[in-house]
Amino acid sequence: MVSASRAAFFPLLAGFGAHGRIGWSGGAAVTAAQFCATVLELAGRLPPKGQVINLCTDRLHFLVGFAAALIARQTTLLPQSSAPGALRELQAAHPGSYCLADDASLPAGLPAIVVPPWRPVGDGLDIPPVPGSHVALVAFTSGSTGRPQPHARTWGSLVTAARLLGKRLGIAPQARCTIVGTVPPQHVYGLETTVMLPLQNGAAVDAGRPLLPGDIAAALEALPEPRWLATTPAHLRACVESGAAQPRLAGIVSATMPLSAELAARAERLWSAPLHEIYGCTETGAIALRRTAGSERWRATDGLRLRQRGEATWAEGAQLAAPTRLPDRIEVSGESEFVLLGRPEDLVKVAGKRASLEQLNRELAAVPGVHDGVFFVPESARAVARLAALAVAPGRDAAAILAALRGRIDPAFLPRPLLIVDALPRNAAGKLPREALLALAKAAARRRSA
């Protein structure tokens, strides 16, 4: 694997012939030559600015916009949220930036360039390579633990990570696999698995983003084998519990929130395919994988090394230009394997006892009838004197769930209150932004009081 720091240029596409399929849109194949011709057309139309906010909802349109920005030596900003207020705030924080979209239905005051239609034919793959040092994107943390923070990634870093991930999953250009994603390309995990992984490993990607179990099955069934699914634990659980038949896959990748071994095993049986969970963060991208149904241990991608200094863990090598501190508590074994213990803020102390919020969430989700749930520290609790929880549990009441929890967790960590809600405010990647979580809890508490 060529180091990103030593490579002057990286190609936009790897593993494609001119007539190779780069994706599927509305049941029709889009060739690599069509893709390149459309990218060059759009790149010539982009304004001479440095930063673009890519809002395309069609995954192939996002690919075109992302590639055109690279050719024009511009940086793509990945919005943390598509809410109008969040988009205006992002644009205000980056003066001179502009929006790119696949339709004109944008919030007032946010004009955008619209991605052009596909060129009917292409002349080949004559498209210039991109410097590895070019800042390809700026991503933002999810906001689940506070205000989103920006992190820049170079083109060389993204390419190196995509090739390492493809090698680890066994997705090589010869495989000519197809990928369906339930996560948006604006999220780092979605970008790495449904944008960079296809571009650098000769794979084709579906333009849509199916969310419901039936839609996921239909999208997969419409594509040729071998097929892969890039998804989240929330979507996996919905598919497993729906009872809907799913087509056979070559493999599944999952990330963005903790995945239990039990759910991973059920998903592997449903799709008759191995499930690989990805570990990473906004700062690093994907750096480790595990077969969750069979092991709790993570193994780092080739060339990446882990070092522990006190309670902190640092990653270096592979796509990382410099050692990077990881945001989680980790128990390292050697330089390449580890067990994930959770984030520092995930560890809470109540009545002199310690517990992990992640583990408490797993126990809540394991209660019969609970479809989704989360423990959290109430906004009013300056020192953690108690915990609260929200549960999605149709047909069950809080008293019954609390009775079940008493047999699973220490009484000190029983939530006070436990509120029943229709759904948790998960974003498109399955995460729970803290502000949305607290707002939902306040609304649920008001309803209960009334």
Secondary structure by P-SEA (a helix, b strand, c coil): cccccccccccccccccccccccccccccccaaaaaaaaaaaaaacccccccccccccaaaaaaaaaaaaaacbbbbbbccccaaaaaaaaaacccbbbbcccccccccbbbbbbbcccccccccbbbbbbcccccbbbbcccccccbbbbbbcaaaaaaaaaaaaaaaccccccbbbbbbccccccaaaaacccaaaaacbbbbbccccccaaaaaaaaaaccccbbbbbcaaaaaaaaaaccccccccbbbbccccccaaaaaaaaaaccbbbbbbbbcccccccccccccccccccccccbbbbbcccbbbbbccccccbbbbccccccccccbbbbccccccccccccbbbbaaaaaaaaaacccccccccccccccccccccccccccccccaaaaaaaaaacccccccccbbbbcccccccccccccaaaaaaaaaaaaaaaac
